[in-house]
């Protein structure tokens, strides 16, 4: 699946999305519930100031005492006492509200972070088990955006925004109660206008979804561009590509800007429109309120309390409008996240898969067909048998299918038809972990992880003893290099191991493969990028790795493989020739002889 073709088609199936996110919410339900319980009084306290205005206007400003009875007791509070009590009450309620807001924000942030982490953990676990073709089809930027950015947008925002909505709704509810207490007639007008004000929110959902998906794709392209700028900096400098990359980057930034502005033009009118609708409501309230006061049906204090409630109500209404817009973005991100969870690796363990226990007899390819793209076969009806402890060299023209063949053995890809068997058992019957545990691979450009040299070698076998580690280092001819480094095995490598030379990286990779001690070894052009001196050292290390193992070796330099037990010539996906070096050299007009003579002549010309 190409992640850039995202649709987030379930973005507005809210019950489905909440059902999918619930397993991540469930472990923290108590804290989430506590946050919502705190949000209720936090919102309701917004109505305290408006409620206090009625007694303040009617009794303090009016200069009359407040009298009331509770059971058999009669109470009377003078206007002077009221003038003292009410301001203190407002400050006290504000302090309580501040404490509740702090607790609510902390609980929300803590919960959101944990949910985001859990989603990222599971997504990363899915990512590392995806098949190689998934990474072939998707750029690094898109993968980073989808697997890191979307979970943060989806899970971190959902709790915070629902809490904000809860607080705003409770605040609105508290203010509506004060409005109803002050005047039900005016409250009817205010609530009617409030309902009308939310109509625009439902009109922008699809626009947000479309823009969010486009922004995700653009963001992925920008990240990919930055990654390539870092990884390909030498090529950029050597070929003067700075202006071209600057142009690409500028185009991507402007494309993202245009999408953002386009969305803004379609959504920015929502708040002003809601404000305009609310203004009509305020104007109507002022007119009707004036009539009620003049007719004696409403006190000045009640009217002041009502108007204050209505004005305060605008704040949560505006907050809700913006928050609901944000919620739409969150649901789109959630839709994209669960698209990732629904992706299944193309290569999985078969039900009741068995463990591979080593290689006893042979590896056999029978009538193998393989294609990366439909109807474009790379390997065509290829059959080949490799016996235990035999070294098979694979040669041929570039693009002929050599690397593809060896990548099928550890099931980086699955064949279209035919079979690949190990000791007469189809490799699809083995569990992936046991199959790959029996294979060591050394590539042309071996990837070394950030960390120490020791950590990179130990990846071959984390349970290896110190003696086994040192033996692997010796066999890979690494001891002299390690002794020259100030920190020895604990020397920190830069990203991708670029602080080492090409030959040194290859020997670290060989030591890693040596430590695995697998019965099958695959060497995919392991020396093709090295100079003659480095190649000689690496070749010695490779010879040690190849001892008493079944080996597939691909090399452009035919001089390095003429001692192989057999040589297979593959061209355009077909096995053209098979035999020893001497046998193939005796085939007049044969492809191997032609390739070998061409390389020999080139080497002679270079020497001259």
N, C-alpha and C positions, 0 to 999 in steps of 0.2 A: 504494500500500500504506500502511495506517495502522500506524505503527511501534508504537503502543500495543497492538496485537493480536499481539504477539510470542509465539512458541511455543518457540523454541530446540529444535525437535524432534530435532535431531541431536546434542544435548548429550552423550549417552552412547554415541555411536558413536566410540569413542576412536581407532580406527585412521583413520577418516575425518577426524577433527579434526586429528590429527597430520600426516596427509597434506596437509591444507590449510595448516597453519601452517609446514610444512617449508620452503617457498620463502623464508620470512622468517628461518628459523633457519639455512639453508644458508650465507649469507655469513659467519656468525660461528661455524661449526662447530668451528674450531680452538680458539677461546677457550672454547666450551661444553665441548668434550672435555677441555681442560685443567682446567676447573673441576671436572668429574666425576672426573678422575684425582687431583686434589688432595683431593676429598671422600672418596676411598677410604681413604687413610692417616689422614685427619682422623677418620674414624669408627672405624677400627681401633684408633687410639691410645686410645680410651675404655677398652679392655680392659687397658691396661698396669697401672693401679692395682690392679685386681682380681687380675691375674696375679702381681704383686709380693707380695701378701699371703701366698701359699703359702710361698715361701722365707723370708719374714720371720717368719712364725709357726713354721715347722718348724725353722729354723736360728738366727735371732737370738733369738727368745723361748725356743726349746728349748735354746740354748747349745751347739749342735753345729756342727762345721765341714762345709762343702760340698766334697765330693771328686768329681772327674770326670776322665776321660781324653779327650784329643783326639789322635787318631793315636797316636804313641809318647810323647806328653807327658802327664805327670800333673800335675793342678792341685788345689790345696786352698785354700779361702778360709775364714778363721776367722769366727766369729759376730760378732766385733768389727768386722772388715773389712766384713762384710755389712751391719752396722748403719750403716756410713758410706756404702757404695756405693749401696745401694737408695734412700735419700732423695734423693741427688744425681741418680740416674737418673730419679726421678719428676719432679724440677724440670726436668731437661733435656728430658724428653718433653713436659712442659707448655709449655715455651718453644717447642719445635718445633710443637706443636699450635696455639699462639697465632699463630705466623707463617703457618701454613697456613690458619688460619681467616680471617685478614686478607686474604690473597691470594684466597681463595675468595669472600669477600664482595665484594671489589672487582670481580673478574671477573664475578660474577653480576650486580651492579648495572650495570656497564658494558654487558654483553650485553643485559640486560632493557631498558635505556633505549633502545638502538639498535633493538631489535626493535619496541618500542612506537612509536618515531618512524616507522619504515618503514611499519608498519600504519596509523598516523594519516595519513601522507603519501598513501598509496594510497586510504584511505577518503575523505579530503578531496577528492582528485581525482574520486572517484565522486560525492561530494556536490555539487560545483560544476557538474557536468554533468547533474544531475537536472532534470527538467522542472518548470516552475512549479507544476503541479497537485500535485506531491509536497509542496511547501512549503505549499500551500493546505490539505492534508489533515493535516499534522503540526505540532504546536506546537513552538516554539523549545526548550522544556525537554526534550521527548522527543528531538529531534534532537541537542541538546548531550549528553544522557546517552548516547545510542547511539553517537555518532561520537567522543566524547572519553572518556567514562567506561568503556565496555565494552572498548575496545582496551587501556587501561591495566590493567584487571583481568585481561584474558585474557593478553596477551603479557608484561606485566611479571611476573606471578605464576607463569607456567608454568616459566620457567627456575629461579627462586628456589625454588619448591616441589619441583621435581624434584631440584634439588641437595640440598634439605633431606631429601628421602626417601632419596637416595643416601647421604648422610652417616649418616642414622639407620639405614638397612639395613646399612651397613658396620659401624657401631658395634654393632648387634645381632649381626652375624655374628662380629665379634671377641669379643664377650662370650660368645656361644654356644660358640666354640672353646675359650675358657678353661673354660667349664662342662663341656664334653666331656672336656677334659684333667683336670679335677678329679674328675668322676664321671659316667660315661655314664648310670648309672641315674637320678640326679637330673636330668641334662640332658634325658632323655626326658620326665620329668614337666614340667619348665619349658617345653620347646618345645611340648608338647601344650596346656598352658594358654595359651601365647602365641597359638597358632592359634585357639583358641576365643575369645580376647579380641577378635579382629578381625571376628568375625561381625557385630556391631552396625553396622559401617561401611556394609555393603551394604544396610542397611535404611532409610537416610535420604536416598538419592539423589533420589527424586522430590519429597520435601518441600523439599529445598534448591532444586531447579529451580523449583518453584512459587513459593516465597517470593522467590527471586532475581528472577524475572520481574515479580512484583507490586511489589517494591521499586524496580525500574527504572522502572516506570510512575509510581509515586508520586514518585520523585525527579524525573522529567520534569515532573510537574505543579507541584512546588515551584519548580523552576527557571523554568518559565513564569510562575508567580505573581510571582517576584522580578523577572523581565524586565518584566512588565506594570506592576509597582509603579514601576519606574524610568521606563519610557517614558510611562506614563500618570499621572505624579505630579500634573500640573496638573488633570486631570479628576477625580482622586481628591480633591484639595483643594477643587476648586470645588463638587463635589456631595456632599462629606462622606461619602466611601465608605470611610473608614479602618476603621470597625467591620466592614463587610461583608468587606473583604479580610482583616482580622485573623481573622475567623471562618473564611474559606476556608483560610487558612494553618494555623490551629490544627487544622482537620479533617484536612488533608493530613498534618501532622506526626503527629497521633494515629493516623491510618491506617497510616503507616509504622511507628510504634511498635508497634501491635497486630500487624502482620505479623512484625516482628522478634521480639516476645515469643512469638508463636505458634510460630515456627521454633525459638526457644530452648527452649521447652517440649518440643519433639519431638526436639531434638538434644543438649541439655545433659546428658541422662542417660547419654550414650555414655561420656564419660570416667569418671564414677563407677562405671558398670557394668564398664568395663575394669579399673578399680582394684580392684573387688570380686573379679573373676575372678582377677586377679593375686594378690590376698591369699590366695585359696584355694590357689593354686599355692605361695606361700611357706609357708603352713601345712603343706601336704603335704611340702614339701622339708624343713622343720624336723623333722617326725616321722620321715621315712625317713632323713634325715641322722643323727639321733641314734642310730637303730638301726645304721647302717653304722659309725659311730665306735665304739660300744660293742662291736660284733662284730669290730673290728679291720680292717675292709675299707676304711677311709678315715681319713686323718690329720686332725688338728684344723686344720692349715694348709690342706689341700685343701678342707675344709668352709667355712672362713672365706673362702677365695678364691671358692668357688662362690656362697655367699650374697651376697657383695659384687657378683659378676657379675650375679646375679639381680636385686638391688636396682637396680643401675645400668641393667640392661636395661629396667626400668620406664620410665625417662626417655625413651629413644628410642621405646618402645611408645606412650607417651602423646603424644609429639611426632608420631608417625606418625598417630595417631588424629585429632589436630587438623589436621594437614597434609592428610590425605586428605579431611577435611571442606572445607578450603579449596580443594583441587583440584576438588571437585565444583562449587564456585562458579565457579572458573576455566573449567571446561568449559562451564558454562551461558553464561558471558560469551562464550566462543569461539564457541559455537553462534549467539549473537545477532550477533556480528561477521560471521560468514560468511553469515548471512542478508542482511546489508547488502551484502556483496560480490556476492551473487547477484541483487540488485535490478538491473533494467535500466531505464534511462530510457525513458519511453514514446515519446520523440521522438529518433530517431537518424538519422545520415546513411545514405542509401541506398547500397547497394554500387555502386562506380564513380560516385559523385556528381560532378557537374561544378561548376566555379566560376562564380559569377555575375559577369559583367563590366560591370555597370552596367545602366541602364534606357534603352532606345532607343525604345520605342513606347508600351507601355501595361501597366497592371495590370488583370487581369480576374478577377472572382469569378463563377462559374457554378453556379447551383443549389446553393449552399452550405447544408449542414445542420450544426449543431454543438450538442453538449450536454455539460455538465459532469457531470451525473448521468444514469444510464441512463433513457431514455424521458421526459426532461424537456428538450426542445429549447429552446435559447436563440436560435439563428438558424434560420430556416425558409425553405428554398428561395430564398435571397437571391442575386440576380444584379446585378452592378454593374461598370462599366468606368471606369477613370480613366486619362486620357491623360498622356503625358509632360509635365512642367512645369505640370500642372493642379493647382489647389488645390480639394480637395473638403472641404467642411464637413459634419460628421455631427451631426445634432441629433435630439432625441426625448425622450420621457419617461424618467425614471430607471429603470434595470433593463431597458431595451428592447433592449440588446445592442450599444450603440455601442462601448464599450471592448473588448468581446469581439471585435468585428469587426477592430479595428486590431491586437489582440494575435495574431490569426491570421496576419497578413502576415509577421512575423518568426518564425513557427512557435513561439510560446510554447506554443501548443496546436495539435493537428492536427484538421482537420475530420472529421466522421463520413462525409459523402458530398459529392459535387460536386467542384469544383476551384478552385484559386487559381493563376493563371498570371502570369508576368512575361515579356513579349515572347513569349507563346504557349508558354512552358516552365513546366510545373508546378513550383511552388516546392519540392516534395518531391524533385525531381531535383537541386536545388542542395545543395552542402554547407552545413551550418548556419553555419559561420564566415563563408563568403563572402556568404551571404544577409544575415546580420545586419550584416556590415561595410558593406553598401550601404544601411543604414537608420539614421537618427538618431532618437532618441526623447526627448521632454521630457514628463514626467508632472506631475500636479497636485502631488504631494509628492515632489520629487526627492530621492533619497538621495545624500548626500555622505559620503564616507568620512573617517575620522580621518586627518589629515595636513594638508598645506598646500593653499592655494587653487590653487597652480600644479599640484600633483600631481593634484588632482581634475579640473582642466581638461585636463591632458595625457592623462588616461585615454581621451579621445576619439581621440587619435592619438599614441602614445608616440614616434613618429619625427618629429613635427612640428618645424619649425625655430623659432628665436626670433621671426623675422618673422611666421610663420604664427600663433604663439601670440599675439603682440601684436595682429594683425589680428582674431583671434577675440575678444579682450578688448574691442577697440574696437567691433566689430560688436554685441557683447552689452551695450554701454554699461556696462562695468565699470570703466573707467579711473579715474573720479572716486572710486569707492568704494575701489579699491586704493591710490590715492595718499593717501587719508586714514588708512589703516592703518599703524601704526608699522613693521611688517615687510613691508608690501606683499604681493607674491605669495607670500612665504614665511610669511605668517600661518598659524599652526596653527589648524585648525578643531576644535571639540569633536565628540563623538560625534554622528553623523548631521548634522553641520553646524549644530547648533542655536545656535551663537554668532552666526549670521547671521540677518538678518530673512528673511521669506518671499520678498520680492521679490529680495533679494540671492542667495538660494539658487537661485531660478529663473534668474537671469542667469548664475550660474556654470554651471548645467546647460545653458543655451543656448550658452554659450561652448564647453562640452565637445562639444555636438552640432555646433556650427559648425566646430570643429577636425577633426571626423571627415570633413566635406565629403562626406557621402553624398548620392546622388541622390534618395533617398526620405526624407521627414521625417514623423514622426508626432507630433502635439501633442495630448496627452490631457488636456484641461481644465487647461492650463498656467497659466491666469490666474484660475481660479474662486475660489481662496482668498485673493486679493489685494485690497487696498483700491484705490480709484480711482487714487490717485497712483502707487502701485507698478505697477498694471496698465498705466498709460500708458507707463511706462518699459519694462516687460517687453514690451509690445506692439510698441514700436519695435525691440527686440532680436529679437523673433520675426519681424517683417517682413523684417529683414536675413537671418535664417536661411532664410526661405521663398523668397527670390529665386532664380529659375531652378532650382527643384526641384519634384518631385512631392510634394504635401503632403496629408496627412490631418489635419484639425483637428477636435477635439471641444470644444465650449464650451457652457456653460449660458447665458452672456450672448450673446444673438443679435446684439447690436450689433457684436460683435467679428468676426463671420463674414459679414456681409452683402455684403462685397466679394469673397468667394470666387467662383471661376469657376462652381461648382455647389454646391448644397446637397442632401444626402440626408437625408430624414426617415425614421428607423427607429423602429418601435414594435412591441413584443412580438415582436421577432425578424424582422420583415418590413419590406421597403422599401415605404414608403407613398407618398412623393412624391419627385420628383427634378427639379431645375431651378435657375435663378438666383434670386436674392432677389426680383427684380421678377416673375418668372414665378410663383413660389410665392405671392407676396402677391396675385396676381390670381385665385387659386383661392378662390372664395367657400366659406367653411366648411371650408377646408383646415386640416390640422393645423399646418403651419408658420405660417400667418397667425394661427391661434388662439393658438399659443405666443407669437408675436412681439407680438401685441396685448396679451396678458396681461402680459408683461414691460414693455412700454411704459407701460401704465396704472399698474403698480406704481411705476415710476420717476417718473411724473408725480405720483403720490400722495406719494412720499417728498419730492419737491422742494417740494410745497405744504406 
